[in-house]
Amino acid sequence: MPHLITGGARSGKSRYAEQLALAHPGPVVYLATARRTDDAEFTARIAEHQARRPASWHTVEPGETLAQALCRAAAPQRLLLVDCLTLWLARFCEQETPDAGRYAGERAALLAALPTLPGSTLLVSNEIGWGVVPLGAATRWFVDELGRLNQAVAACCKQVTLVACGLPLPLKPARQPAGG
């Protein structure tokens, strides 16, 4: 069953997902959704993530076709780690106007695939909708679509965890109060 791990930038969500993957007894496939750029700071972020991954983890760069890559990589004893849905969505926003039609098809394919995948799947995503409404139609589209994507993915997941200040806070299933 899939597990969504969400949180703000630098909240510890990727590190938490990696800790869960390290504890998995079987093989791990890391699906890296970031597009490589000429941005030196972003390249350093990618390198930081790469350095934390064990050499035994197989890395796949799925591009826009995340559902297809998940279906190809999934196996009963395998754990898939997608880092992250936010950067996957950003691939559809590289033009002045977001490619909403292509995204809608790929989003539908992802949501259809998630409940059918054998093995375990960890999906990392940013929670970015807690601030002001952004200026610019393309940026508002991105924030709105990421919020909708996170909600739809969470509905497909047996577990959802919010990470804040490096602390995992289970949202689904909800933690039961002591004694009840």
N, CA and C of each residue as an Amber inpcrd file, in Angstrom:
protein
   540
   0.8360000  -1.1930000   0.0000000   0.0000000   0.0000000   0.0000000
   0.8750000   1.2490000   0.0000000   0.4170000   2.2770000  -0.6790000
   1.2020000   3.5100000  -0.7030000   1.1250000   4.2990000   0.6010000
   2.1780000   5.0640000   0.8400000   2.3110000   5.9070000   2.0350000
   2.7730000   7.2780000   1.5490000   1.9620000   8.3110000   1.7730000
   2.3090000   9.6860000   1.4070000   3.0120000  10.3520000   2.5890000
   4.1410000  10.9840000   2.3080000   4.9060000  11.7220000   3.3080000
   5.0170000  13.1520000   2.8090000   4.4390000  14.0750000   3.5540000
   4.3920000  15.4570000   3.1140000   4.9350000  16.3840000   4.1960000
   5.2370000  17.5940000   3.8070000   5.7500000  18.5920000   4.7340000
   6.3030000  19.7660000   3.9590000   6.7580000  20.7620000   4.6630000
   7.3170000  21.9460000   4.0310000   8.7320000  21.7080000   3.5380000
   9.2790000  22.7180000   2.8900000  10.6600000  22.6540000   2.4270000
  11.5850000  22.4790000   3.6310000  12.5300000  21.5660000   3.5020000
  13.5170000  21.2810000   4.5450000  12.8920000  20.8540000   5.8730000
  11.7340000  20.2210000   5.7970000  11.0530000  19.7470000   7.0090000
  11.6010000  18.4120000   7.4990000  12.3240000  17.6900000   6.6370000
  12.8250000  16.3710000   6.9860000  12.0390000  15.2520000   6.3390000
  11.1350000  15.5930000   5.4290000  10.2750000  14.5670000   4.8240000
  11.0630000  13.5610000   3.9810000  12.0190000  14.0220000   3.1980000
  12.8170000  13.0930000   2.3860000  13.6740000  12.2040000   3.2690000
  14.2860000  12.7870000   4.2730000  15.1200000  11.9940000   5.1860000
  14.2670000  10.9360000   5.9020000  13.0620000  11.3030000   6.3090000
  12.1580000  10.3460000   6.9620000  11.8090000   9.2080000   5.9980000
  11.4740000   9.5440000   4.7600000  11.1670000   8.5100000   3.7680000
  12.3720000   7.5940000   3.5490000  13.5570000   8.1810000   3.5030000
  14.7740000   7.3860000   3.3240000  15.0120000   6.4600000   4.5120000
  14.7180000   6.9210000   5.7230000  14.8600000   6.0660000   6.9020000
  13.9140000   4.8670000   6.8140000  12.6850000   5.1070000   6.3730000
  11.7400000   4.0000000   6.1910000  12.2540000   3.0300000   5.1340000
  12.7990000   3.5630000   4.0540000  13.3210000   2.7070000   2.9870000
  14.5320000   1.9070000   3.4650000  15.3920000   2.5200000   4.2650000
  16.5550000   1.8000000   4.8030000  16.1350000   0.6230000   5.6800000
  14.9950000   0.7480000   6.3490000  14.5020000  -0.3280000   7.2140000
  13.8100000  -1.4370000   6.4290000  13.5450000  -1.1990000   5.1490000
  12.8580000  -2.2070000   4.3180000  13.8120000  -3.3740000   4.0460000
  13.3450000  -4.6170000   4.2550000  14.2420000  -5.7630000   4.0980000
  14.5390000  -6.1430000   2.6460000  13.7530000  -5.6620000   1.7120000
  13.9470000  -6.0340000   0.3110000  14.6120000  -4.9290000  -0.4920000
  14.6250000  -5.1050000  -1.8150000  15.2440000  -4.1050000  -2.6820000
  14.4470000  -2.7940000  -2.7010000  15.1740000  -1.6990000  -2.9680000
  14.5810000  -0.3610000  -3.0180000  14.8680000   0.2490000  -4.3860000
  13.8270000   0.8380000  -4.9700000  13.9750000   1.6170000  -6.2030000
  13.6050000   3.0560000  -5.8750000  14.5180000   3.9680000  -6.1590000
  14.3440000   5.3950000  -5.8850000  13.9630000   6.0700000  -7.2020000
  12.7680000   6.6610000  -7.2400000  12.3090000   7.3600000  -8.4390000
  12.5340000   8.8540000  -8.2220000  13.5520000   9.3810000  -8.8860000
  13.9740000  10.7730000  -8.7390000  13.2710000  11.6100000  -9.8010000
  12.4250000  12.5270000  -9.3700000  11.6040000  13.2770000 -10.3120000
  12.1830000  14.6310000 -10.7010000  13.2470000  15.0800000 -10.0490000
  13.8170000  16.3930000 -10.3500000  14.4490000  16.3940000 -11.7420000
  14.2320000  17.4790000 -12.4510000  14.8920000  17.6710000 -13.7500000
  16.2160000  18.3740000 -13.4780000  17.2740000  17.8450000 -14.0500000
  18.5890000  18.4620000 -13.8810000  18.6030000  19.8050000 -14.6240000
  19.2070000  20.8030000 -13.9780000  19.2650000  22.1480000 -14.5570000
  20.6770000  22.6930000 -14.4400000  20.8590000  23.9190000 -14.9230000
  22.1460000  24.6020000 -14.7870000  22.2300000  25.3710000 -13.4750000
  21.2160000  25.2590000 -12.6330000  21.1530000  25.9560000 -11.3470000
  22.0880000  25.2480000 -10.3660000  23.1750000  25.9090000  -9.9830000
  24.1990000  25.2870000  -9.1290000  23.6420000  24.8980000  -7.7640000
  22.8100000  25.7540000  -7.1800000  22.2500000  25.4400000  -5.8540000
  21.3360000  24.2230000  -5.9310000  20.5160000  24.1390000  -6.9800000
  19.6170000  22.9980000  -7.1200000  20.4150000  21.7310000  -7.4030000
  21.4610000  21.8400000  -8.1930000  22.3360000  20.6950000  -8.4540000
  22.9550000  20.1910000  -7.1540000  23.3050000  21.1080000  -6.2500000
  23.8510000  20.7160000  -4.9470000  22.8040000  19.9820000  -4.1160000
  21.5510000  20.4020000  -4.2000000  20.4690000  19.6950000  -3.4850000
  20.3290000  18.2660000  -4.0020000  20.3780000  18.1190000  -5.3150000
  20.2890000  16.7750000  -5.9050000  21.4650000  15.9230000  -5.4200000
  22.6560000  16.4940000  -5.4280000  23.8450000  15.7570000  -4.9780000
  23.7210000  15.3400000  -3.5190000  23.1430000  16.1960000  -2.6860000
  22.9380000  15.8630000  -1.2740000  22.0300000  14.6370000  -1.1360000
  20.9530000  14.6120000  -1.9050000  20.0420000  13.4600000  -1.8830000
  20.7490000  12.2060000  -2.3860000  21.5190000  12.3360000  -3.4480000
  22.2340000  11.1840000  -3.9990000  23.2320000  10.6160000  -2.9990000
  23.9170000  11.4890000  -2.2820000  24.9350000  11.0510000  -1.3220000
  24.3390000  10.2650000  -0.1570000  23.0850000  10.5370000   0.1710000
  22.4410000   9.8320000   1.2920000  21.9520000   8.4430000   0.8880000
  21.8240000   8.1750000  -0.4010000  21.2690000   6.8970000  -0.8500000
  22.3350000   5.8080000  -0.9070000  21.9950000   4.6270000  -0.3910000
  22.9350000   3.5090000  -0.5070000  23.1420000   3.1180000  -1.9760000
  24.3020000   2.6180000  -2.2750000  24.6190000   2.1970000  -3.6450000
  23.7080000   1.0650000  -4.1050000  23.1570000   0.3190000  -3.1620000
  22.2940000  -0.8200000  -3.5210000  20.9190000  -0.3830000  -4.0440000
  20.5410000   0.8510000  -3.8020000  19.2530000   1.3360000  -4.3020000
  19.3790000   1.6280000  -5.7950000  18.4370000   1.1340000  -6.5460000
  18.3900000   1.4040000  -7.9870000  17.6620000   2.7300000  -8.2000000
  18.2290000   3.6260000  -8.9990000  17.6170000   4.9280000  -9.2520000
  17.0150000   4.9580000 -10.6500000  15.7770000   5.4680000 -10.7220000
  15.0640000   5.6460000 -11.9810000  14.6640000   7.1110000 -12.0700000
  14.8430000   7.7070000 -13.2460000  14.3730000   9.0670000 -13.4950000
  13.1770000   8.9600000 -14.4370000  11.9520000   9.0350000 -13.8890000
  10.7640000   8.7290000 -14.6820000  10.3010000   9.8170000 -15.6370000
  10.8440000  11.0140000 -15.5410000  10.3340000  12.1000000 -16.3720000
   8.8780000  12.3660000 -16.0390000   8.0890000  12.6810000 -17.0520000
   6.6680000  12.9770000 -16.8340000   5.8330000  11.7170000 -16.6510000
   6.3310000  10.5660000 -17.0770000   5.5400000   9.3330000 -17.0600000
   5.7830000   8.5380000 -15.7790000   5.4320000   9.1450000 -14.6550000
   5.6620000   8.5430000 -13.3460000   4.8720000   7.2460000 -13.1680000
   3.6210000   7.2290000 -13.5450000   2.8040000   6.0160000 -13.3740000
   3.4080000   4.8460000 -14.1310000   3.8330000   5.0890000 -15.3410000
   4.4440000   4.0340000 -16.1570000   5.7130000   3.4990000 -15.4900000
   6.5320000   4.3940000 -14.9690000   7.7710000   3.9770000 -14.2970000
   7.4730000   3.1840000 -13.0280000   6.4750000   3.6090000 -12.2680000
   6.0830000   2.8700000 -11.0620000   5.6230000   1.4590000 -11.4120000
   4.7900000   1.3420000 -12.4250000   4.2820000   0.0210000 -12.8190000
   5.4090000  -0.8940000 -13.2820000   6.3810000  -0.3410000 -13.9920000
   7.5240000  -1.1470000 -14.4450000   8.4080000  -1.5810000 -13.2800000
   8.5680000  -0.7220000 -12.2720000   9.5010000  -0.9990000 -11.1760000
   8.8920000  -1.8150000 -10.0370000   7.5880000  -1.8200000  -9.9100000
   6.9290000  -2.4580000  -8.7640000   7.0920000  -3.9780000  -8.7880000
   7.2680000  -4.5400000  -7.5890000   7.3530000  -5.9920000  -7.4000000
   6.9720000  -6.2810000  -5.9490000   6.4990000  -7.4940000  -5.6710000
   5.9820000  -7.7970000  -4.3270000   6.9210000  -7.4920000  -3.1660000
   8.2000000  -7.7530000  -3.2660000   9.1120000  -7.5430000  -2.1300000
   9.8660000  -6.2240000  -2.2330000   9.5370000  -5.4170000  -3.2200000
  10.2830000  -4.1940000  -3.5120000   9.5950000  -2.9790000  -2.9100000
  10.4070000  -2.0100000  -2.4760000   9.8970000  -0.7240000  -2.0110000
  10.2560000   0.3300000  -3.0500000   9.2700000   1.1250000  -3.4510000
   9.4730000   2.2370000  -4.3700000   9.4280000   3.5280000  -3.5690000
  10.3880000   4.3960000  -3.7790000  10.4390000   5.6930000  -3.1010000
  10.4250000   6.7870000  -4.1650000   9.3420000   7.5540000  -4.2090000
   9.1890000   8.6470000  -5.1640000   9.5300000   9.9540000  -4.4440000
  10.5660000  10.6300000  -4.9130000  10.9530000  11.9120000  -4.3180000
  11.2170000  12.8940000  -5.4570000  10.2850000  13.7730000  -5.7240000
   9.0380000  14.0120000  -5.0270000   7.9470000  14.3880000  -6.0270000
   6.7030000  14.3340000  -5.5660000   5.5650000  14.6770000  -6.4210000
   5.5800000  16.1530000  -6.8210000   6.1040000  17.0060000  -5.9620000
   6.1620000  18.4390000  -6.2520000   7.0110000  18.7100000  -7.4910000
   8.1860000  18.1030000  -7.5570000   9.0630000  18.3090000  -8.7020000
   8.5310000  17.6010000  -9.9430000   7.7920000  16.5200000  -9.7480000
   7.1380000  15.8660000 -10.8840000   6.1030000  16.8090000 -11.4920000
   5.2680000  17.4180000 -10.6640000   4.2810000  18.3760000 -11.1580000
   4.9710000  19.5570000 -11.8410000   6.0990000  20.0060000 -11.3220000
   6.8180000  21.1470000 -11.8990000   7.2390000  20.8870000 -13.3430000
   7.4170000  19.6250000 -13.7220000   7.7760000  19.2960000 -15.1020000
   6.7090000  19.7660000 -16.0960000   5.4700000  19.8700000 -15.6340000
   4.3880000  20.2850000 -16.5160000   4.2590000  21.8120000 -16.5580000
   5.1130000  22.5120000 -15.8420000   5.0410000  23.9770000 -15.7340000
   6.2690000  24.6510000 -16.3180000   6.9790000  23.9860000 -17.1820000
   8.2220000  24.5450000 -17.6820000   8.0210000  25.5370000 -18.8160000
   6.8200000  25.6070000 -19.3550000   6.4950000  26.6010000 -20.3710000
   5.8050000  27.7720000 -19.6820000   5.5550000  28.8360000 -20.4160000
   4.8750000  29.9930000 -19.8360000   3.4870000  29.6200000 -19.3210000
   2.8280000  28.7150000 -20.0490000   1.5140000  28.2160000 -19.6310000
   1.6660000  26.7430000 -19.2770000   1.2100000  26.3190000 -18.0980000
   1.3280000  24.9060000 -17.7220000   0.6360000  23.9900000 -18.7350000
   1.2080000  22.8080000 -18.9330000   0.6290000  21.8110000 -19.8350000
  -0.4290000  21.0230000 -19.0580000  -1.5630000  21.6760000 -18.8010000
  -2.6140000  21.1040000 -17.9610000  -3.2130000  19.8410000 -18.5650000
  -3.3440000  19.7810000 -19.8630000  -3.9270000  18.5970000 -20.4990000
  -3.0490000  17.3710000 -20.3330000  -1.7750000  17.5090000 -20.6130000
  -0.8430000  16.3650000 -20.4520000  -0.7690000  15.9670000 -18.9800000
  -0.7080000  16.9600000 -18.0970000  -0.6710000  16.6630000 -16.6680000
  -1.9150000  15.8960000 -16.2380000  -3.0910000  16.3030000 -16.6870000
  -4.3330000  15.6320000 -16.2810000  -4.2940000  14.1530000 -16.6370000
  -3.7850000  13.8250000 -17.8040000  -3.6780000  12.4240000 -18.2050000
  -2.6810000  11.6520000 -17.3610000  -1.5240000  12.2460000 -17.0910000
  -0.5030000  11.5770000 -16.2800000  -0.9520000  11.4580000 -14.8210000
  -1.6610000  12.4650000 -14.3310000  -2.2030000  12.4230000 -12.9680000
  -3.2170000  11.2880000 -12.8380000  -4.1110000  11.1790000 -13.8120000
  -5.1130000  10.1040000 -13.8010000  -4.4310000   8.7400000 -13.8300000
  -3.3880000   8.6080000 -14.6390000  -2.6550000   7.3350000 -14.7100000
  -2.0020000   7.0210000 -13.3660000  -1.4280000   8.0290000 -12.7160000
  -0.8010000   7.8200000 -11.4070000  -1.8280000   7.3690000 -10.3780000
  -2.9540000   8.0610000 -10.3120000  -3.9760000   7.7190000  -9.3150000
  -4.5730000   6.3390000  -9.5750000  -4.6700000   5.9430000 -10.8320000
  -5.1680000   4.6000000 -11.1560000  -4.1420000   3.5280000 -10.7860000
  -2.8610000   3.8380000 -10.9520000  -1.8090000   2.8490000 -10.6990000
  -1.5430000   2.6200000  -9.2180000  -1.5830000   3.6750000  -8.4140000
  -1.1690000   3.5560000  -7.0080000  -1.8250000   2.4070000  -6.2510000
  -3.1480000   2.2370000  -6.2980000  -3.7480000   1.1510000  -5.5140000
  -3.4250000  -0.2560000  -6.0430000  -2.8870000  -0.3480000  -7.2490000
  -2.6460000  -1.6610000  -7.8520000  -1.2120000  -2.1370000  -7.7280000
  -0.3210000  -1.2730000  -7.2600000   1.1000000  -1.6200000  -7.2350000
   1.4040000  -2.6800000  -6.1790000   2.1080000  -3.7520000  -6.5730000
   2.5600000  -4.7110000  -5.5630000   3.7150000  -4.1070000  -4.7720000
   3.9680000  -4.6260000  -3.5990000   5.0590000  -4.1170000  -2.7760000
   4.6430000  -2.8590000  -2.0430000   5.6330000  -2.0770000  -1.6340000
   5.4030000  -0.8520000  -0.8670000   5.8210000   0.3570000  -1.6820000
   5.1100000   1.4600000  -1.4740000   5.4340000   2.6980000  -2.1800000
   5.4110000   3.8590000  -1.1970000   6.4880000   4.6250000  -1.1700000
   6.5690000   5.8560000  -0.3890000   6.5740000   7.0120000  -1.3770000
   5.6910000   7.9850000  -1.1530000   5.6020000   9.1510000  -2.0260000
   5.8600000  10.4030000  -1.2000000   6.8560000  11.1780000  -1.5760000
   7.1950000  12.4110000  -0.8760000   6.5950000  13.5750000  -1.6580000
   6.0200000  14.5280000  -0.9370000   5.4610000  15.7140000  -1.5820000
   5.5500000  16.9020000  -0.6350000   5.5680000  18.0930000  -1.2080000
   5.5860000  19.3070000  -0.4010000   4.1770000  19.7490000  -0.0800000
   4.0280000  20.3240000   1.0850000   2.7830000  20.9790000   1.4810000
   3.0590000  22.4650000   1.3550000   2.5520000  23.0870000   0.2750000
   2.9180000  24.4800000   0.0060000   1.7380000  25.4420000   0.0930000
   0.5620000  24.9620000   0.4030000  -0.6190000  25.8080000   0.3690000
  -0.9400000  26.5320000   1.6600000   0.0130000  26.6730000   2.5660000
  -0.2720000  27.2890000   3.8590000   0.0740000  28.7700000   3.8900000
   0.4970000  29.3060000   2.7690000   0.8990000  30.7110000   2.7300000
  -0.1250000  31.5560000   2.0000000   0.3310000  32.6800000   1.5050000
  -0.5370000  33.5960000   0.7790000  -0.8550000  33.0250000  -0.5970000
  -1.9320000  33.5100000  -1.2030000  -2.2620000  33.1190000  -2.5740000
  -1.2170000  33.7720000  -3.4790000  -0.5150000  32.9690000  -4.2890000
   0.5730000  33.5230000  -5.0860000   0.0670000  34.4130000  -6.2260000
   0.9270000  35.3330000  -6.6410000   0.6270000  36.1670000  -7.7950000
   0.9560000  35.3990000  -9.0620000   0.2220000  35.6270000 -10.0930000
   0.4840000  34.9900000 -11.3770000  -0.3310000  33.7250000 -11.5580000
  -0.9730000  33.6280000 -12.7070000  -1.8640000  32.4990000 -12.9790000
  -1.1330000  31.1600000 -12.9720000   0.0580000  31.1010000 -13.5460000
   0.7880000  29.8320000 -13.6100000   1.1890000  29.3570000 -12.2160000
   1.5960000  30.2740000 -11.3680000   1.9810000  29.9030000 -10.0060000
   0.7680000  29.4660000  -9.2030000  -0.3560000  30.1740000  -9.3650000
  -1.5910000  29.7470000  -8.6770000  -2.0160000  28.3720000  -9.1580000
  -1.9050000  28.1040000 -10.4640000  -2.2520000  26.7810000 -11.0010000
  -1.3940000  25.7200000 -10.3220000  -0.0890000  25.9680000 -10.2220000
   0.8190000  25.0020000  -9.6130000   0.4460000  24.7280000  -8.1560000
   0.2360000  25.7780000  -7.3740000  -0.1140000  25.6130000  -5.9550000
  -1.4380000  24.8730000  -5.8250000  -2.4350000  25.2610000  -6.6240000
  -3.7450000  24.6030000  -6.5760000  -3.6430000  23.1330000  -6.9720000
  -2.9230000  22.8540000  -8.0540000  -2.8150000  21.4740000  -8.5320000
  -2.0330000  20.5950000  -7.5670000  -0.9960000  21.1490000  -6.9330000
  -0.2650000  20.3430000  -5.9570000  -1.1640000  20.0190000  -4.7640000
  -1.9420000  20.9860000  -4.3210000  -2.8920000  20.7150000  -3.2360000
  -3.8930000  19.6390000  -3.6180000  -4.4320000  19.7270000  -4.8320000
  -5.3910000  18.7030000  -5.3100000  -4.7100000  17.3450000  -5.4610000
  -3.4750000  17.3450000  -5.9890000  -2.7330000  16.0890000  -6.1440000
  -2.4730000  15.4520000  -4.7930000  -2.0160000  16.2240000  -3.8240000
  -1.7580000  15.6770000  -2.4880000  -3.0260000  15.0850000  -1.8880000
  -4.1580000  15.7610000  -2.0490000  -5.4230000  15.2290000  -1.5140000
  -5.7990000  13.9220000  -2.2000000  -5.6620000  13.8740000  -3.5250000
  -6.0300000  12.6690000  -4.2640000  -5.1020000  11.5060000  -3.9360000
  -3.8060000  11.7780000  -3.8300000  -2.8540000  10.7230000  -3.4720000
  -3.1240000  10.2500000  -2.0470000  -3.3780000  11.1760000  -1.1280000
  -3.6750000  10.8010000   0.2570000  -4.8930000   9.8830000   0.3280000
  -5.8830000  10.1220000  -0.5140000  -7.0740000   9.2670000  -0.5340000
  -6.7420000   7.8430000  -0.9830000  -5.6810000   7.6870000  -1.7800000
  -5.2530000   6.3630000  -2.2600000  -4.3410000   5.6420000  -1.2710000
  -3.8780000   6.3590000  -0.2700000  -2.8600000   5.8160000   0.6280000
  -3.4620000   5.2720000   1.9140000  -2.8460000   4.1910000   2.3840000
  -3.2220000   3.6420000   3.6870000  -2.6240000   4.4830000   4.8070000
  -1.4550000   5.0890000   4.5320000  -0.7900000   5.9250000   5.5220000
  -0.4680000   7.2830000   4.9110000  -0.6050000   8.3350000   5.7390000
  -0.1800000   9.6800000   5.3760000   0.5320000  10.2490000   6.6020000
   1.7250000  10.7780000   6.3660000   2.5230000  11.3490000   7.4500000
   2.9260000  12.7640000   7.0770000   2.6950000  13.6900000   7.9960000
   3.1760000  15.0600000   7.8670000   4.4690000  15.1510000   8.6640000
   5.5160000  15.6910000   8.0550000   6.7770000  15.8810000   8.7590000
   6.9610000  17.3750000   8.9770000   7.1370000  17.7600000  10.2270000
   7.3900000  19.1480000  10.6030000   8.5470000  19.1680000  11.5870000
   9.5080000  20.0170000  11.3600000  10.6870000  20.1300000  12.2380000
  11.3930000  18.7860000  12.4100000  11.3660000  17.9660000  11.3660000
  12.0070000  16.6620000  11.4260000  11.2130000  15.6040000  12.1650000
  10.0170000  15.9480000  12.6200000   9.1950000  15.0130000  13.3980000
   8.0410000  14.4820000  12.5620000   7.9210000  13.1660000  12.4380000
   6.8070000  12.5910000  11.6870000   5.5140000  12.6160000  12.5150000
   4.4830000  13.1710000  11.9260000   3.1790000  13.2610000  12.5860000
   2.1810000  12.4600000  11.7620000   1.7350000  11.2950000  12.2460000
   0.8100000  10.4820000  11.4500000  -0.5520000  11.1740000  11.3130000
  -1.0220000  11.2720000  10.0760000  -2.3420000  11.8380000   9.7990000
  -3.3550000  10.7430000   9.4610000  -2.8650000   9.6800000   8.8220000
  -3.7320000   8.5850000   8.4140000  -2.9150000   7.3080000   8.4900000
  -3.3080000   6.2970000   9.1890000  -4.4780000   6.3740000  10.0710000
  -4.1900000   7.3240000  11.2090000  -5.2270000   7.9640000  11.6920000
  -5.0570000   8.9310000  12.7770000  -4.6170000   8.2090000  14.0280000
  -3.7210000   8.8500000  14.7440000  -3.2500000   8.2840000  16.0130000
  -4.4030000   8.3060000  17.0180000  -4.6150000   7.1960000  17.6800000
  -5.6760000   7.1000000  18.6810000  -5.1860000   7.6300000  20.0170000
  -6.0290000   8.3580000  20.7420000  -5.6080000   8.8350000  22.0720000
  -5.3510000   7.6480000  23.0070000  -4.4890000   7.8510000  23.9720000
  -4.1730000   6.8130000  24.9390000  -5.4390000   6.3720000  25.6480000
  -5.5970000   5.0850000  25.7900000  -6.7460000   4.5280000  26.4900000
  -8.0140000   4.4770000  25.6610000  -7.9080000   4.7580000  24.3540000
  -9.1450000   4.7130000  23.5890000  -8.8920000   4.5880000  22.1900000
